[in-house]
């Protein structure tokens, strides 16, 4: 039986969202982004209380526990326009970055510019940049 723990190694504040990512076997960055979307679309105070209670109730991960491996979500270095957030999402989903950008623009038009721009900036802060060198080879 799997147990839910707060993450020791993959945490930003208390490790709750990192622990949820480990439990569901997905990248904790995705859990953080979903959390923030829900956080800003609903009442902020109740969601903050739920997070604080989770941080108190969920036990910290044992030091001897083995690290989980899962597909990671990174900001892209090669297909970026501004910060590589949408290009990183497209690489994660293995689809054309233009499609992700068009979906983002459509949502921006439907929901308003300010929330989507704010969401993009928050994603820019939360999503790590892809490590290592991306070498682009130009074919002539």
N, C-alpha and C positions, 0 to 999 in steps of 0.2 A: 504494500500500500504506500502510495506517495504521501509525503507530508509537506505542508506549506511552511516555509521559513522566510524570514527577512534575509536578504542577501548580504553577505559580508563584503564581497568583492565587486559587485555590480550595483552600487548604490549612489544616489545623488543626495538624498536627505537621510532617510531612515532605512532604506533597503526594501521597503514594502513592494514597490513596483518591480524592482529587480527580482525579488522573490516570486512574484506572480508570473513574471516572464519565465523564470526557471521552472516553475510548477507546470505551466502550460506549454513548455518547450518551444517558446518563441523569443525573439530578441526583445529584451526589456525596453529598448528604445521605442518599439511599436506600442508596448503597454503604456509607456509614458505619454506618447502622443495621443493615444485614445483617452487616457485619463485627463489630459489637458483639454481636449475637445469637449468632453462631458463636463469638466470643471467649469469651463467658460460658457457653455450653453445652458447650464442649470444654475441653481442658486449656489454661490461660492461657499458660503458659511457651512451648510450641512455637509457638503462634500469634504471640506477641510476637517470637520469633526470626525467623519468616517475614517479619513486617512490617519488622524492622530490616534483614534481608538485601535485601528489596525496595527499601528506602530507599537502600541502598548501590548496588545493581545498576542500578536504573532511572534513566536520565539525566533531568536537569531539563529542563523545557520551554524551548525557545528563546524569547528575549524577543520575537522578531518573529512568533511564531505567533499566528494569529487566534483570538479567543475563540469557544468553542462556544455555541450557543443550544440550550436544551432546556427542557422543562417542569419547573418548580421545585416542590419540596415545602416548604411553609411551615406554621407553626402558624397556626390560624385566629384571627381577632379577633372574628368575629361569632357563631359557634356553639359557643363554648368553655364547658366546665364548670369545668375547673381551669386548664389552661395552653393549651388549644387544639390539643394534639397529635393526638388522635383526630379532631377536627373537620377539622384540616388534612389528615389522611390521607383522610378522606371527600371533601373538596373535590378532592384530587389524583386520586382514583379516580372521582370524579363519581357517588358513591352517597350514600344517606341516612346521616347521622352516627349515627343510632340503630343501624343494622346494624353499623357499625364498633365501636361501644361494646359491643354484645351479643357480638360475636366476641371482643373483648378480655376481657370478663368470663368468657366460656366458657373461654378459654385460661387465665385466672387461676385458675379453679376447678380445671382439670385439672392445671396445673403448679405451683400454689402462689402465694400472694399476694406473698411477698417478691420473687421474681424478676421478676414482672410490674410491681410498683410500682417496683422499681429500674430496670427497662427504661423505664418511663414517664418517670422523672426524668432518665435519661440522654438520652432522646429530646427532652425539654424543653430540655436544655442544648444539644444538637446542632442541633436544627431552628431555623432563624431564624424570627422572626415576620414575617408578611406585611407588606411595606412599603406605605406610603401609607395613606390613610384609607378605611375601610369605612363607608359611610353607609347606615344602615338607614332605609327609608322606611316609615312606618306607614300602612297603608291602612285608612280607616274606612268 
